[in-house]
Amino acid sequence: MEILNYRPTKIKINLQAIQQNIRNLQRHLAKHVNIIAVVKANAYGHGDIETAKVAIQEGACMLAVATPEEAIHMRAHFTHIPILVMGVVPVSFAAYAAKHHITLTVPSLAWTEQLCRHSLTETLHVHVKLDTGMGRIGLHTVDDVKEVERLLLQLEQVKITGAFTHFATADEEDQTYFDKQVQRFKTLMQSFSIQPPFIHLANTAVAMVKEANLHYDAVRYGISLYGLAASNYVAQHHPFTLHQALSLSTELVHVKQLPAGEGIGYGAVYTTKEPTWVGTLPIGYADGLLRGLTGQEVLIDGKRFPIIGRICMDQCMIKLDQAYPLGKKVTLIGQDGGQCITVDEWAKRLKTINYEIPCMLSTRIPRVF
């Protein structure tokens, strides 16, 4: 079935930017270190299938997702690349994962005990997650590591093929807690009687700004795969330039001049102080343009214009300096006329992190690659 998109609001994903971000990281890493492409949450809102295609073409050794459904979706498109589910999955998914060569995360002793009571007819690959200080999922003690390994080694159809952890403060300048996590990881790894053959603990921040000896067998390339820095600190110490892959644009669908004293939008919280040109854009909070973005600027011909009034579910209004024609392109994120509005600019206005911005842009907006 042909997908028709009549509304002019669109997200454009520059796949060459993603490609360049991968190539730059490859040059930064030692030759033996692989890249795991993190494509969870629809590739952070960028489009998982197209992103994964580029990552695989550029040599990624594995795809990482968060849920069983994401793994099923990726396996339907990619038959051979290893896929790791990093989140907790129901043990009932294990048989499907084994059949379709999907690697699961071992998150706890209790989960392992459930797995021991579950029948498998094909080999299931698992990576053991070590909780070194996130407090989220993973084995936290030496005793748990030893017991989980003992139980898994008794299962003929289960093979431990990896181990990993995740850092809470790798993107911060203060290394105190980070160093504590590194030491915990080393201690827990020594608890294995047989060392897992594939170790990955470096997220994007570690891959970028921490010691190369922490890269181990692979790094998990997440936020910067898409051209966004993991934090301001990481951005200041980046070993190479990142290329933002996502841009968001729409068009003017209505333009009019209103006299002074006219209210704009719900609640009439904005009132014109003088005769004002107002443009309407077909994008609103149902698309991810949250109401907190009122006042955020957009670009027309390289000039900035503010969003005024409360953002509606499907539309918003901007203050113009003149009457622009209907259909005039409006850039909400991206470059136009030598000016640029970044994902980080939106994040700053919303008092959040850049990770959240592409993820919140809804699937109602088509992605054009």
Secondary structure as UniProt FT lines:
FT   STRAND          10..13
FT   HELIX           15..28
FT   TURN            31..32
FT   STRAND          34..38
FT   HELIX           40..44
FT   TURN            45..46
FT   HELIX           48..57
FT   TURN            58..59
FT   STRAND          62..65
FT   HELIX           68..77
FT   STRAND          83..85
FT   HELIX           91..93
FT   HELIX           94..99
FT   TURN            100..101
FT   STRAND          102..106
FT   HELIX           109..116
FT   STRAND          124..130
FT   HELIX           142..154
FT   TURN            156..157
FT   STRAND          158..164
FT   TURN            170..171
FT   HELIX           176..189
FT   TURN            190..191
FT   STRAND          199..200
FT   HELIX           204..209
FT   HELIX           212..214
FT   TURN            216..217
FT   STRAND          218..221
FT   HELIX           223..226
FT   HELIX           232..236
FT   STRAND          246..251
FT   STRAND          254..258
FT   TURN            260..261
FT   STRAND          263..264
FT   HELIX           266..268
FT   STRAND          270..271
FT   STRAND          276..281
FT   HELIX           285..287
FT   HELIX           291..293
FT   TURN            294..295
FT   STRAND          297..300
FT   TURN            301..302
FT   STRAND          303..308
FT   STRAND          316..320
FT   TURN            326..327
FT   STRAND          329..336
FT   TURN            337..338
FT   STRAND          339..341
FT   HELIX           343..350
FT   TURN            354..355
FT   HELIX           356..360
FT   TURN            363..364
FT   STRAND          367..368
//
